[in-house]
Amino acid sequence: MKAVQTFTVVSRLPPELEPLRSIAMNLGWIADERAQELFRRIDHEQWEYVRDPAGMLAIENQSRLEALAADDEFTALAAQVHADLVRSLDSPRWFQDHHDGTLESVAYFSPEFGVAPGLPQYSGGLGVLAGDHLKAADALGLPLVGVGLFYHHGYFIQEVDDRGRQMARFPRLDADAMALEAVPDVQVTVDIAGVPVVATVWKANVGRIALYLLDTDNDHNDAEHRLITDRLYGGGQLERIRQEILLGVGGVRALDALGITPQVFHINEGHAGFLALERIRQAMVGAGLTFDEAAAVVRPGGVFTTHTPVPAGIDRFPAGLMEDHFSGWCREVGLPMDQLMALGHEPGNEPAHAPNDTFNMAVMSLRLSGATNAVSQLHGRVSREMFADVWPGVPTAEVPIGAVTNGVHAPSWTSQEMAAVFERVVGDDWPTATPEHWQALASLSNDELWAVRRALRQRLVTYVRRRLRRQELHRGLSESQVAWCDEALDPDILTLGFARRFATYKRAALLLGDPARLQALLCDPDRPVQLVLAGKAHPADLDGQNLIARVVRAAEELEVRHRLVFVEDYDIAVARMLVEGCDVWLNTPVRPMEACGTSGMKSVFNGGLNCSVLDGWWDECHDPTVGWAIASAEWQSDPVQRDAIEAVNTFNVLERQVVPLFHDRDDNAVPTRWLDMVRSSMSTLCPRIESTRMLRQYVGEYYEPAARRSAAMHADNNARALALVRWRRAIDRAWPSVAVVATDRTRVADDHGVTYVLDAEVVLGDLDPGDVQVQAVHGVVDPDDELRSPTVQAMAAVGPGSLPGRVRFELEVVFPHPGNFGFTVRVVPSHPDVPTYADLGHVAWAPAPTAQATQG
Ligand SMILES: *Cc1c(COP(=O)(O)O)cnc(C)c1O
């Protein structure tokens, strides 16, 4: 029979252990080795399995707690760790030294947060990244808060049966046994299709950073609406739009209720995009602005990060659902529904007969945010192409989507042993150290590095054996049938890891396409290899689940089962063990579908080496001294053929490069060249992939400019925003008559390279030269007269043109070397409060730009 209610009977904590509760209640423990030592002492095995201090304290048996309370050494350590925690919460950090008062407050909205194993509010890389964003904000002392939802059934627990079928269990989370505190007296009401829904707020502490999570499961709501926060990405589009309204609209209102007024609102993936509509509504209602004026005030403070390189991965809502949920908003702000729909309309990607049929959350977020970034350089290029149609007339390279490559919070992902090495060799502040400091790793001896690597591999093997045994027993095997698990894997052989969501594009089963070659690789008598895999497939993703089944069935084959292991229930705790212990981190996505990827970064911090397709972060970070590149066959359009070719490429790299290097030993059996590569990998990559590098980049390139522009727009009762809107109207009216009517060039001197004066005659209609910039776009042309990576330079107005109403513009350009060059001319609107012309929607190009090549 099934219980109708479940709850946790929380153990009674002896007063001597109160400091322990405070430590457990701040998720900052995850970066504090001594805090972890405390919980490890309570119960070593439990610790390794769950890594959840709050959960452990809640259900630890009473006599064990009493014993700990009587252990003076333990309570003294707890008191000390607690005192250090309290002190660290307001000690000055990087931001306190660095900031000039520009940036006062950032709110980071995300549909998921993966901070620690005991708060499973994530389903994959997006959430783990959001968690690391908060931890980096703590490390830097940034004034940032996180905003999300509290899902009562979070990330599912994965079990896999003997036929490889994934079963997903969704245990109900009990906030009382988690590192969450209820925020008293704060509740917000959000209109969900005409129903007022009340949300309460939980707070998690990540060091000094607060994470606020909204929850609709309370007595104010009917049964249906209590379920809005039931599951992470549960249900269909109706559940989804409700969750996104709660996150975006409810999140902004929760911050109001908490007395927090952020200057910068960071939308982490389109799911959080509705926050922009709520901010606009508030500006309209509060300051009596029109929609355009409110958008001009609100937009500069918005930062949008896109994470999806595939159009199919983007959140879209059908018009009917939008109408049900936003007709009230439209009435309140006085905007017709079709104009709201137009904000989420993606030109070029929807049928012409029904252009406003779907609402694209990413496109709305692009339009309503002052700045947008992708999450790696390659993903930036892909995103500029993917969203190019949102900026008609703007060349793809100038589409205003930048890139901040993701990073990982090293203290959360680095083994105790390697962290101790870094502390000694690089310095106490190794997680935030500069590239110069990381160079010190060159002095790390082979013996020490190899000893750490061996210890980490040994620990992984012990851990995997225990888990394997548990999962086999759970599948119904007897003790004698699982005895082999104690000898699965080998602590001394080359260990490859592959763990991530089992989304099909990540191709977890790539090597299984050639089982004979895989078996030969794994079971080579002289140079064997072992492979540990883990990962969950979304419960609705049947293809992903098929991949799991293939992997699990392959791992059951007697010949390879000692060398090929699938670890169930991948989560932050499993990830940590795998990235610590594996020698090589394998990654085989279909390029360029991996926006960034972060698990390979975690491996670097533990001395693992990456062997990966050049996708995501690896595309910009790989060089042959730090790891291996697997060639992708993007030219092959047949996906089956492509997989086959890339599987061969992967085997080739493993067999010819990875395995031989690992077995190239000196007289003491130490793989010296391998360790050279590990040192290079750590010293060059660590400072580039740590989350504080990422966050400093967000501060300098996104948050501070956004705060500055936002403050300017708000100043003097929004005066500049209002002026900007008036100016835009004038531009919109005048633009149809703006044109480039003639271009020419004159060769003037041959002293240094070849100098030309480019000139153009331009019609500006009612506009002043100061309203626009006339630009020469020049550079090398290819055989089709296409300008490749051209230079854009402003031309100067030099006087009236050859006919009334025309203005002449000139620019002197030195062409540096012989070759085929060309140029074209364009007019774009220009205003000091608009960072890029692309946002204004107007470009007048010289008609039919033909190449004006110049030889020598
Ligand atoms: C790091 C991490 C991810 C992201 O890994 P990718 O390499 O980006 O796929 C996903 N899930 C968990 C639990 C992680 O720790």
The ligand as a Tripos MOL2 file, in Angstrom:
@<TRIPOS>MOLECULE
LIG
   15    15     1     0     0
SMALL
NO_CHARGES

@<TRIPOS>ATOM
      1 C1         29.3700   18.8690  -15.2410 C.3       1 LIG1
      2 C2         28.1030   18.1400  -15.2610 C.ar      1 LIG1
      3 C3         27.3060   18.1100  -16.4210 C.ar      1 LIG1
      4 C4         27.7230   18.7970  -17.6980 C.3       1 LIG1
      5 O1         28.6000   17.9830  -18.4330 O.3       1 LIG1
      6 P1         28.8410   18.2150  -19.9790 P.3       1 LIG1
      7 O2         30.2140   17.8030  -20.2450 O.co2     1 LIG1
      8 O3         28.6440   19.6710  -20.2420 O.co2     1 LIG1
      9 O4         27.8320   17.4050  -20.6880 O.co2     1 LIG1
     10 C5         26.1140   17.4130  -16.3950 C.ar      1 LIG1
     11 N1         25.7060   16.7870  -15.2800 N.ar      1 LIG1
     12 C6         26.4260   16.7730  -14.1490 C.ar      1 LIG1
     13 C7         25.9200   16.0530  -12.9560 C.3       1 LIG1
     14 C8         27.6500   17.4550  -14.1070 C.ar      1 LIG1
     15 O5         28.3530   17.4620  -12.9690 O.3       1 LIG1
@<TRIPOS>BOND
     1     1     2 1
     2     2     3 ar
     3     2    14 ar
     4     3     4 1
     5     3    10 ar
     6     4     5 1
     7     5     6 1
     8     6     7 2
     9     6     8 1
    10     6     9 1
    11    10    11 ar
    12    11    12 ar
    13    12    13 1
    14    12    14 ar
    15    14    15 1
@<TRIPOS>SUBSTRUCTURE
     1 LIG1         1 GROUP 0 **** ****
